[in-house]
Amino acid sequence: MADPSLQENRLRKFASFFKGYMGVMPVVTAAFAPLLTMLKAVPVFESQKSMLATYSGLLGFLLLGWVFYARGILAKLMVSRPPLGLDAFGRIYISVMQWLLTTLLPLLLIGLSLMNYLDYLKLLDASIVDARLNAHHLYTDIVSRHDVLEKWGQREPISQATSLQYHYLGIFLYAELAFVVMALREYAYGVLKISETSILGGDKKNATP
């Protein structure tokens, strides 16, 4: 049976690494998503704010926990060398798959985060327009865009509320996952003691493909 203190130490090292790495881009971390939501860095309906803050933080930390749980498999896929005796096609295949995982996947996730942001703003604008049209006949104190965001959801159903929630969470979760994927490879380099010289091809003996 593994020593609990060793397991705790591994978790602490992993968490410390990500904490330091995330310091470069705190806007995409699980800890900052709820704060940004409560501060309305991205416009939200007041009635959805607390729920979005809760789930953006909860899902963000669960995502980070899953990456820790699967770090062995993921890191091996990113930095493993082709087996000895593998033919040229096999080596090229592994190199391409590693490039897709370490380079293209983060870029794709960043793109999905941006798409969710743009789609969210479109849906939000449509919901606000719909609410203002209805509010014109129902409430005299809901006139401006700000009034709609602050008051409408607390009195009437929000148009496309579920889609708004999905797209809002996607903004943070896709961005965070992209960041964690990039950080995971750096974590693997640190654990394997792969130097910058090796990464840049200056040390052919220890360089990864």
C-alpha positions in Angstrom: 0.0 0.0 0.0 1.3 3.4 -1.0 2.4 5.8 1.7 -0.3 8.5 2.1 2.4 11.1 2.7 4.0 10.3 -0.7 0.6 10.6 -2.4 0.0 13.9 -0.8 3.4 15.1 -1.7 2.8 14.2 -5.4 -0.5 16.0 -5.4 1.1 19.0 -3.7 3.9 19.2 -6.3 1.4 18.8 -9.1 -0.8 21.5 -7.7 2.1 23.8 -7.0 3.3 23.4 -10.6 0.0 24.4 -12.0 -0.4 27.2 -9.6 2.9 28.7 -10.7 2.1 28.1 -14.4 -1.4 29.5 -14.1 0.0 32.7 -12.7 0.9 33.7 -16.2 -2.7 33.6 -17.4 -5.1 33.7 -14.4 -8.1 34.6 -16.5 -8.5 31.0 -17.6 -8.1 29.3 -14.3 -10.9 27.7 -12.3 -10.3 30.0 -9.4 -10.8 33.1 -11.4 -13.9 32.1 -13.4 -16.4 32.6 -10.5 -14.7 35.9 -9.6 -14.9 37.2 -13.2 -18.6 36.1 -13.3 -19.5 37.9 -10.1 -17.7 41.0 -11.4 -19.6 40.7 -14.7 -16.4 40.9 -16.8 -18.7 39.2 -19.4 -22.3 40.6 -19.3 -24.8 38.3 -17.6 -28.3 38.4 -16.4 -28.4 39.1 -12.7 -30.6 36.0 -12.1 -28.0 33.7 -13.7 -24.9 35.2 -12.1 -24.7 33.1 -9.0 -25.4 29.8 -10.8 -22.8 30.6 -13.5 -20.2 31.5 -10.9 -20.8 28.3 -9.0 -20.7 26.0 -12.0 -17.8 27.7 -13.7 -15.7 27.2 -10.6 -16.9 23.7 -9.8 -16.5 22.4 -13.3 -13.2 24.1 -13.7 -11.8 22.4 -10.6 -13.3 19.0 -11.6 -11.6 19.4 -15.0 -8.3 20.1 -13.3 -8.8 17.1 -11.0 -9.5 14.9 -14.0 -6.3 16.0 -15.7 -4.4 15.1 -12.5 -6.1 11.7 -12.4 -5.2 11.0 -16.1 -1.8 12.8 -16.1 0.2 9.6 -16.6 -1.5 8.6 -19.8 -1.7 12.1 -21.2 1.9 13.0 -20.5 3.1 9.8 -22.1 1.2 10.5 -25.2 2.8 14.0 -25.4 6.5 13.2 -24.8 7.0 9.4 -25.3 9.6 8.2 -27.7 8.7 5.8 -30.5 9.5 2.1 -29.6 12.8 0.7 -30.8 12.6 -1.0 -34.1 9.6 1.0 -35.3 9.6 1.7 -39.0 9.7 5.2 -40.5 6.0 5.3 -41.1 5.3 4.5 -37.4 7.7 7.1 -36.2 6.1 9.7 -38.4 2.6 8.7 -37.2 3.6 9.1 -33.6 5.3 12.4 -34.2 2.2 13.7 -36.0 -0.1 12.5 -33.2 2.0 14.2 -30.6 2.0 17.4 -32.7 -1.8 17.3 -32.9 -2.1 16.7 -29.2 0.4 19.3 -28.0 0.0 22.0 -30.6 -3.2 21.8 -32.6 -5.5 20.7 -29.8 -4.7 23.7 -27.5 -5.3 26.0 -30.6 -8.6 24.3 -31.3 -9.7 24.6 -27.7 -8.8 28.3 -27.8 -10.8 28.7 -30.9 -13.8 26.9 -29.3 -13.6 29.3 -26.4 -13.6 32.3 -28.7 -16.6 30.8 -30.7 -18.5 30.3 -27.5 -17.8 33.9 -26.5 -19.1 35.3 -29.8 -22.1 33.0 -29.8 -22.9 34.0 -26.2 -22.8 37.7 -27.1 -25.2 37.1 -30.0 -27.6 35.1 -27.9 -27.4 37.7 -25.1 -28.2 40.5 -27.5 -31.1 38.6 -28.9 -32.4 37.8 -25.4 -32.1 41.5 -24.4 -34.0 42.6 -27.5 -36.7 40.1 -26.9 -37.0 41.1 -23.2 -37.1 44.8 -24.0 -40.0 44.3 -26.5 -42.0 42.4 -23.9 -41.0 44.7 -21.1 -42.4 47.7 -23.0 -45.9 46.3 -22.4 -45.3 45.0 -18.8 -42.9 47.2 -16.9 -42.1 50.9 -16.9 -38.8 50.5 -15.0 -37.2 48.2 -17.6 -36.0 50.4 -20.4 -32.2 50.2 -21.0 -30.0 47.2 -21.6 -28.7 47.5 -18.0 -32.3 47.3 -16.7 -32.9 44.1 -18.6 -29.8 42.4 -17.3 -30.5 43.5 -13.7 -34.3 42.9 -13.5 -35.8 40.9 -16.3 -34.7 37.4 -15.3 -35.9 37.9 -11.8 -39.4 38.6 -13.0 -39.9 36.8 -16.3 -38.3 33.8 -18.1 -35.1 34.6 -20.1 -35.2 33.8 -23.8 -32.7 31.0 -24.7 -31.6 30.8 -21.1 -30.2 27.3 -21.4 -28.1 28.1 -24.5 -26.8 31.2 -22.8 -25.6 29.1 -19.8 -23.9 26.4 -22.0 -22.1 29.0 -24.1 -21.0 31.0 -21.1 -19.5 28.0 -19.4 -17.8 27.0 -22.6 -15.9 30.3 -22.7 -14.1 29.4 -19.5 -13.9 25.6 -19.7 -12.5 25.4 -23.2 -10.0 28.1 -22.4 -9.0 26.4 -19.1 -8.6 23.0 -20.8 -6.4 24.6 -23.5 -4.2 26.1 -20.8 -4.1 22.9 -18.8 -3.1 20.8 -21.9 -0.2 23.2 -22.6 0.8 23.2 -18.9 0.7 19.4 -18.8 3.4 19.0 -21.3 5.6 21.4 -19.4 4.9 19.3 -16.3 6.0 16.2 -18.1 9.2 17.9 -19.2 9.9 18.9 -15.6 9.2 15.4 -14.2 11.4 13.8 -16.9 14.1 16.5 -16.4 14.1 17.3 -20.0 16.1 20.5 -20.5 15.3 23.4 -22.8 18.4 22.4 -24.8 16.9 19.0 -25.4 13.5 20.5 -26.3 15.1 22.8 -28.9 17.1 20.0 -30.4 20.5 20.9 -29.0 20.9 17.6 -27.1 20.1 14.8 -29.5 20.7 12.1 -26.9 17.9 13.2 -24.7 15.7 15.1 -27.2 12.1 13.9 -27.6 10.8 13.4 -31.1 
